[in-house]
Amino acid sequence: MGMKPKTHRKKSKREIRMERTASASVAIGEIEHGQDVFILTYGQFSLIDALIAILRQTGPADVIMSTWTAAAAHLDKTAAMMEDKNIRSLKMIVDRSFRTRQPKYFARMIELFGEECFREITTHAKFLVVKNDEWNIVVRTSMNLNENPRLENLEISDDKNFADFFIKIADSIFKEVPAGKGRGEIPELRGLSNTTRFKKIEAGVISPTSLKEASYDTEMDTKSAKCM
């Protein structure tokens, strides 16, 4: 039996923007309750920059952060926000390859936050949750913590049920995976309810001679961390 997908359905009312050069605070603009805004960027700011811009408007909040990679400077910015009490508590989810791929940054993460504040799993998901008594912000994004001068996207929503859905994801991961122990498989997320089942599909072998190479018209340039 395959794993069942975990879903949350929300109203599809959104604002769409493209920002080529704007800073995070300008690109995000004024956050409104119940908003759903999609922003396409040129990678001129990072996920941490977006978090800083959001916290300036929400005030101190509990934060959940999921990323594939991070640089030392952005980890330091996160620690500074915790020191200033803008981040009241932190849960961080990183890909298990981060430990071996960026050992210096991984060691810095342990030094700043301690092992209890993060979990290592097989993941490529990137999202933020920023929650306090007034706000239930969820950010879904292609961005890692560090800036990357490429097309990036982020979508910012204020929705309590949506935020609770992501909180349950993090809570399930933190429950299933022990601190300091990377998990090689995708977590089961047993704390979430199930919906439609995946169906097993079988197919015959495709002959390589039946495949055509794609053609293109243009060329591309090749200390005091607190856990929730």
RAWO-V300811 format. One record per residue. N is the residue number from 1. RES is the residue in one small letter. SS is DSSP state (h for helix, s for strand, l for the rest). PHI is phi in degrees with one decimal (NA if undefined). OMEGA is omega in whole degrees, 0 to 359 (999 if undefined). Layout:
{{N	RES	SS	PHI	OMEGA} {N	RES	SS	PHI	OMEGA}}
//
This chain:
{{1	m	l	NA	180} {2	g	l	-78.4	176} {3	m	l	-70.0	180} {4	k	s	-92.3	179} {5	p	l	-70.1	177} {6	k	l	-106.6	186} {7	t	l	-132.6	168} {8	h	l	-138.7	179} {9	r	l	-103.8	179} {10	k	l	-138.3	181} {11	k	l	-62.2	183} {12	s	l	-97.8	175} {13	k	l	-127.1	187} {14	r	l	-141.7	172} {15	e	s	-102.9	183} {16	i	s	-120.1	180} {17	r	s	-135.5	168} {18	m	s	-125.7	182} {19	e	s	-128.2	183} {20	r	l	-83.2	188} {21	t	l	-131.0	187} {22	a	l	-65.3	173} {23	s	l	-70.1	181} {24	a	h	-59.9	183} {25	s	h	-65.1	179} {26	v	h	-72.0	181} {27	a	h	-63.0	181} {28	i	h	-74.8	179} {29	g	l	69.3	180} {30	e	l	-80.0	180} {31	i	l	-79.5	179} {32	e	l	-119.5	177} {33	h	l	-63.5	179} {34	g	l	78.6	183} {35	q	l	-76.3	173} {36	d	s	-145.2	185} {37	v	s	-122.4	177} {38	f	s	-105.8	182} {39	i	s	-126.4	172} {40	l	s	-97.7	181} {41	t	s	-121.7	175} {42	y	l	-102.2	178} {43	g	l	75.1	184} {44	q	l	-78.7	174} {45	f	l	-140.9	186} {46	s	l	-102.1	176} {47	l	h	-64.5	177} {48	i	h	-65.6	176} {49	d	h	-60.7	177} {50	a	h	-63.9	179} {51	l	h	-62.1	179} {52	i	h	-59.7	180} {53	a	h	-63.6	180} {54	i	h	-69.9	182} {55	l	h	-64.7	176} {56	r	h	-62.0	180} {57	q	h	-96.4	183} {58	t	h	-82.2	190} {59	g	l	82.6	183} {60	p	l	-52.5	185} {61	a	s	-153.3	171} {62	d	s	-83.0	188} {63	v	s	-127.1	169} {64	i	s	-116.2	186} {65	m	s	-135.0	176} {66	s	s	-122.8	184} {67	t	s	-149.0	176} {68	w	l	-90.2	181} {69	t	l	-150.5	180} {70	a	l	-157.5	175} {71	a	l	-107.3	185} {72	a	h	-59.3	183} {73	a	h	-61.9	182} {74	h	h	-77.7	172} {75	l	h	-65.2	178} {76	d	h	-64.0	177} {77	k	h	-62.2	178} {78	t	h	-63.0	179} {79	a	h	-62.0	179} {80	a	h	-64.2	178} {81	m	h	-67.5	175} {82	m	h	-71.7	179} {83	e	h	-62.5	180} {84	d	l	-82.8	179} {85	k	l	69.5	172} {86	n	l	-71.9	169} {87	i	s	-98.1	183} {88	r	s	-76.5	177} {89	s	s	-152.6	186} {90	l	s	-138.1	165} {91	k	s	-124.4	182} {92	m	s	-122.8	178} {93	i	s	-118.8	181} {94	v	s	-130.4	175} {95	d	s	-68.6	185} {96	r	l	-65.5	179} {97	s	l	-74.6	182} {98	f	h	-59.5	182} {99	r	h	-59.2	182} {100	t	h	-94.7	181} {101	r	h	-74.5	180} {102	q	l	-134.6	187} {103	p	h	-60.7	179} {104	k	h	-67.7	179} {105	y	h	-68.8	178} {106	f	h	-63.5	178} {107	a	h	-62.7	178} {108	r	h	-65.2	178} {109	m	h	-62.1	178} {110	i	h	-64.4	180} {111	e	h	-60.5	184} {112	l	h	-79.2	191} {113	f	h	-115.0	186} {114	g	l	80.0	185} {115	e	h	-69.6	183} {116	e	h	-68.3	185} {117	c	h	-87.0	181} {118	f	s	-140.1	177} {119	r	s	-131.9	180} {120	e	s	-108.3	179} {121	i	s	-138.3	172} {122	t	l	-82.1	185} {123	t	l	-152.3	169} {124	h	l	-129.0	181} {125	a	l	-73.5	180} {126	k	l	-128.8	179} {127	f	s	-158.0	174} {128	l	s	-127.5	165} {129	v	s	-124.4	178} {130	v	s	-124.6	190} {131	k	s	-134.8	169} {132	n	l	-146.7	184} {133	d	l	-67.1	185} {134	e	l	-105.2	189} {135	w	l	-130.3	176} {136	n	s	-135.5	187} {137	i	s	-89.8	171} {138	v	s	-121.9	176} {139	v	s	-117.2	172} {140	r	s	-106.5	191} {141	t	s	-156.5	170} {142	s	l	-91.3	187} {143	m	l	-76.4	163} {144	n	l	-90.1	181} {145	l	l	-63.0	181} {146	n	l	-92.1	178} {147	e	l	-72.4	182} {148	n	l	-145.4	187} {149	p	l	-73.1	178} {150	r	l	-142.6	174} {151	l	l	-59.7	178} {152	e	s	-134.6	176} {153	n	s	-136.1	170} {154	l	s	-146.1	180} {155	e	s	-127.7	186} {156	i	s	-113.3	180} {157	s	s	-129.3	170} {158	d	s	-110.3	187} {159	d	l	-155.8	185} {160	k	h	-62.6	181} {161	n	h	-63.5	179} {162	f	h	-65.9	178} {163	a	h	-62.2	179} {164	d	h	-62.1	177} {165	f	h	-61.1	179} {166	f	h	-70.4	176} {167	i	h	-62.8	178} {168	k	h	-65.0	176} {169	i	h	-59.2	181} {170	a	h	-63.5	180} {171	d	h	-60.6	179} {172	s	h	-65.0	179} {173	i	h	-63.3	181} {174	f	h	-65.9	178} {175	k	h	-78.7	184} {176	e	h	-78.7	187} {177	v	l	-111.0	179} {178	p	l	-67.5	176} {179	a	l	-61.5	178} {180	g	l	79.0	181} {181	k	l	-122.4	179} {182	g	l	-66.3	179} {183	r	l	-111.0	185} {184	g	l	-77.4	181} {185	e	l	-105.7	177} {186	i	l	-68.8	182} {187	p	l	-64.1	182} {188	e	l	-77.9	181} {189	l	l	54.8	183} {190	r	l	-66.2	180} {191	g	l	-78.0	181} {192	l	l	-103.6	177} {193	s	l	-74.6	183} {194	n	l	-101.6	175} {195	t	l	-127.2	184} {196	t	l	-64.9	179} {197	r	s	-81.2	169} {198	f	l	-75.3	177} {199	k	l	-102.6	178} {200	k	l	-73.3	181} {201	i	l	-122.1	178} {202	e	l	-114.3	180} {203	a	l	-143.6	178} {204	g	l	-74.9	180} {205	v	l	-72.1	178} {206	i	l	-92.3	180} {207	s	l	-69.8	178} {208	p	h	-58.1	182} {209	t	h	-70.8	180} {210	s	h	-86.3	182} {211	l	l	-94.0	178} {212	k	l	-106.8	178} {213	e	l	-71.6	180} {214	a	l	-66.6	177} {215	s	l	-113.6	183} {216	y	l	-130.1	180} {217	d	l	-84.2	182} {218	t	l	-127.8	178} {219	e	l	-103.3	178} {220	m	l	-110.8	172} {221	d	l	-67.3	182} {222	t	l	-70.0	999} {223	k	l	NA	188} {224	s	l	-124.0	179} {225	a	l	-78.0	180} {226	k	l	-127.0	179} {227	c	l	-90.7	176} {228	m	l	-68.6	999}}
//
